[in-house]
Every structure is written in C-alpha cells, then in structure tokens.
Amino acid sequence: KDWEANTPYFDGCMPIEVMVERGRNTPRFGPMKPVGLTNPRTGRRAWAVVQLRQDNALGTLWNMVGFQTKMRHADQVRVFRMIPGLEKAEFARLGGLHRNTFIKSPVLLDATLRLKLDPRIRFAGQITGCEGYVESAAIGLVAARFAVADARGETPVPPPPTTALGALLSHITGGADAKHFQPMNVNFGLFPPLTPPPLTKDQRKPQLVARARADLADWMAP
C-alpha cells in the first residue's frame, strides 16, 4: 500500500522483517527473546524462540506472537515454514499492517481531552495518541468522567501525573514533543521523578508504584 512506504513504525508493533533489517540479533531481544524458556531435556536456554498463543477454545488456531509483517502472503508462507516445527503448518490467516490514525493531541487538545478550537468536542481512545488496548480503554473511561463532570456543571479533575493514567494523559495532552509526537504506551519513563530520588536503581519502580497507588486513592476518594 502507498501509505506503507517510508512509514514510521511504532517500536512496540514493528514488522519482523524491519527488525531483521536493523540487525540479525534484533528479534532475539524482541518477540523471539528466550528468557524464561529452558529446554527441559538439556537444561539450556534456546538461542531464540517463536511463541505460539492459543487463539480459540478448540486449540485449532495458534497465533505467532510478535510476528507483525508487511510481507506478501506467498512470502509469509515460504519464510514462516522455515521455522522448525512449522514446516507443514496450515496458515488460517496471514499477517498485515494496520494503520494507526491519531491526531496531534499535544497541540489540539486541552488537559481534559477537549478540542481547543471547539471545547464541545472531546476525543477519546487510540485516536488521541495512546497505544495499547488497556491504554485506549483507559483514556476512553477518563474522557467519559470528564464529560459527566461537564454535564453536571462540575470542574473535571484529571488524574495526578504521578499515576499511570495521569502520566499518559499528561504526555498526550502536552508533555510530548508535538513535532515528533507518536503513539505511546504507559511506561515508567512517563512518570515524574521521585523526590527525593531513590538511593538505588532497584528502588525506583517500587517507589513509583507506591506513590501512584497513594495518589490514585486520593484522586478517587469522594
């Protein structure tokens, strides 16, 4: 498709062939990472693995985890049958890319997801520039809370930026670099620094989580 040419890819959903172009070992640190998977016969960890996820209750459909691709269908069958164990696989559905359409939220939206040029309009979900099922649903839910507050004549109060939802909301409505804005998952890099900073690196994430839980409880309290 025309839109696939020179398209920037989201790092969390990159075509497998693009990973390989970046380096032979790149997939081994992505979808083919063998951490936690040890061969019970030899006790050794594999060099790389392909994970299959059951896709239906009957166990007749299995999904190749992390193998997004824009290869032609014939090439997909040829390449994927090179994988040991999949030589005789029957492919019920082959891969393809999906286009992630989103607006430039840091420029267009206010802190409660309203369109700055027309506050009657509020955006929610993936189109705001969040990435992931949970994130999209969460932004939709918080947009609904804002809409209800407006309808009641109340002032919408965004979740604290120290929480996962608040950090993501802050990012897409102003914290991101608007010029290079791309869809974003929730991650610890979005959270404001701890004050005082943790004494060791291992303490950082547990302390961020503890602060987030406390601040979220305060925000949700009546």
C-alpha positions in Angstrom: 0.0 0.0 0.0 1.1 3.6 -0.7 0.9 4.6 3.0 3.4 1.8 4.0 6.2 3.5 2.1 8.6 5.4 4.4 6.1 4.9 7.2 7.4 5.4 10.8 6.8 2.2 12.8 5.7 2.0 16.4 8.5 0.3 18.2 6.1 -1.9 20.2 4.5 -3.3 17.0 7.3 -3.4 14.4 7.2 -5.8 11.4 9.5 -8.7 11.9 11.4 -8.0 8.7 12.1 -4.4 9.7 13.6 -5.8 13.0 15.9 -8.1 11.0 16.9 -5.1 8.8 18.1 -3.4 12.0 20.3 -6.4 12.8 20.3 -10.1 12.8 20.1 -10.3 16.6 17.3 -7.7 17.0 14.4 -10.2 17.1 16.3 -12.2 19.8 15.8 -9.2 22.1 12.2 -8.7 21.0 9.5 -11.2 20.1 12.0 -14.1 19.9 13.5 -13.5 23.3 14.1 -16.8 25.0 14.1 -15.6 28.6 12.4 -18.0 31.0 12.2 -20.8 28.4 14.7 -23.5 29.1 14.9 -26.8 27.2 13.8 -29.5 29.7 16.0 -32.1 28.0 19.2 -30.2 28.0 18.7 -27.5 30.7 20.0 -24.9 28.3 18.2 -21.8 27.1 17.4 -21.6 23.4 19.2 -19.1 21.1 15.8 -17.8 20.0 12.2 -18.9 20.3 8.9 -18.5 18.5 5.9 -18.3 20.8 2.5 -19.6 19.8 -0.5 -18.3 21.6 -3.8 -20.3 21.5 -6.4 -18.3 19.6 -9.6 -20.4 20.1 -11.1 -22.7 22.7 -10.7 -25.8 20.5 -7.0 -25.3 20.2 -7.0 -25.4 16.4 -5.8 -21.9 15.9 -2.5 -20.5 17.2 -1.1 -17.0 16.8 2.6 -16.4 16.2 3.4 -13.8 18.9 5.1 -10.6 17.8 5.3 -11.5 14.1 3.6 -8.4 12.6 4.6 -8.3 8.9 4.1 -6.5 5.6 5.5 -9.3 3.5 3.4 -10.6 0.7 1.3 -13.6 1.6 3.2 -16.1 -0.5 6.5 -14.9 1.1 5.0 -15.2 4.6 4.1 -18.9 3.9 7.6 -19.5 2.5 9.5 -17.8 5.3 7.4 -18.9 8.2 7.6 -22.6 7.1 11.4 -22.3 7.5 10.8 -22.2 11.3 11.5 -25.6 12.9 8.1 -27.2 13.7 6.1 -25.1 11.3 7.3 -26.8 8.1 3.8 -28.3 7.5 1.8 -25.6 9.2 -1.6 -24.5 7.6 -2.0 -20.8 7.8 -5.6 -19.8 8.5 -4.9 -16.1 8.4 -1.8 -14.3 7.2 -0.3 -11.1 8.6 -0.7 -7.5 7.6 -0.1 -4.0 8.9 -2.8 -1.8 10.4 -2.7 2.0 10.1 -2.8 3.8 13.4 -4.5 7.1 12.8 -4.1 9.7 15.5 -4.3 13.4 16.0 -1.6 15.8 17.2 -3.0 15.9 20.7 -0.3 18.0 22.4 -1.3 20.8 20.1 -5.0 20.2 19.6 -6.3 19.1 23.0 -6.5 20.6 26.4 -5.8 18.8 29.7 -9.3 17.2 29.7 -9.2 15.9 26.1 -11.3 18.8 24.7 -10.6 20.2 21.3 -9.1 23.7 22.0 -10.7 25.2 19.0 -14.2 23.8 19.9 -14.4 22.6 23.5 -17.8 21.0 22.8 -15.8 18.2 21.1 -13.8 15.7 23.2 -11.6 12.9 21.9 -11.0 9.5 23.5 -9.2 6.3 22.9 -6.5 5.4 20.4 -7.1 8.5 18.2 -5.6 10.7 20.9 -2.2 9.1 20.5 -2.2 6.3 23.2 -1.1 2.8 22.2 -2.5 -0.5 23.5 -5.9 -1.9 24.3 -5.7 -1.1 28.0 -4.4 2.4 27.4 -7.1 3.1 24.8 -9.9 1.9 27.0 -8.5 3.9 30.0 -8.3 7.1 28.1 -11.9 6.5 26.9 -13.0 6.0 30.5 -11.3 9.1 31.8 -12.8 11.1 28.9 -16.2 9.8 29.9 -15.6 11.0 33.5 -14.7 14.4 32.2 -17.8 14.5 30.0 -20.0 13.6 33.0 -18.4 16.3 35.1 -19.1 18.9 32.4 -22.7 17.7 32.2 -23.1 18.2 35.9 -21.6 21.6 35.9 -18.5 20.4 37.8 -14.9 21.0 37.0 -13.2 17.9 35.6 -10.1 16.9 37.6 -7.5 14.9 35.6 -5.8 12.0 37.5 -2.5 13.0 39.0 0.5 12.8 36.6 2.2 10.5 39.2 -0.3 7.8 38.3 -0.1 5.6 35.2 -3.3 7.1 33.7 -2.4 10.6 34.7 1.2 10.3 33.3 -0.2 9.0 29.9 -2.8 11.8 29.8 -0.2 14.4 30.6 2.0 13.1 27.9 -0.6 13.1 25.1 -2.1 16.5 26.0 1.1 18.5 26.3 4.0 16.6 27.8 5.2 15.1 24.5 7.3 16.8 21.8 4.5 17.9 19.5 6.8 18.0 16.4 7.7 14.3 16.8 4.5 13.1 18.5 4.0 9.3 18.2 1.6 6.9 19.9 2.7 5.9 23.4 2.1 3.0 25.8 2.2 3.5 29.6 5.7 3.2 30.8 7.8 4.3 33.8 9.6 6.9 31.6 6.4 9.0 31.6 6.3 9.3 35.4 7.7 12.5 37.1 10.9 11.9 39.0 10.8 10.9 42.7 11.6 13.5 45.3 13.9 12.7 47.0 15.4 10.3 44.4 15.8 6.7 45.3 19.1 5.5 46.8 19.4 2.7 44.3 18.1 1.9 40.8 16.2 -1.1 42.1 14.1 1.1 44.4 12.9 3.4 41.7 10.0 1.3 40.2 8.6 0.1 43.5 8.6 3.7 44.9 6.9 5.0 41.7 4.2 2.3 42.1 3.7 3.1 45.8 3.4 6.8 45.0 1.0 6.1 42.2 -1.3 4.0 44.3 -1.4 6.6 47.1 -2.1 9.4 44.7 -4.7 7.5 42.8 -6.5 6.6 46.0 -6.6 10.3 46.9 -7.9 11.2 43.5 -10.7 8.6 43.6 -11.8 9.5 47.2 -15.2 11.3 47.3 
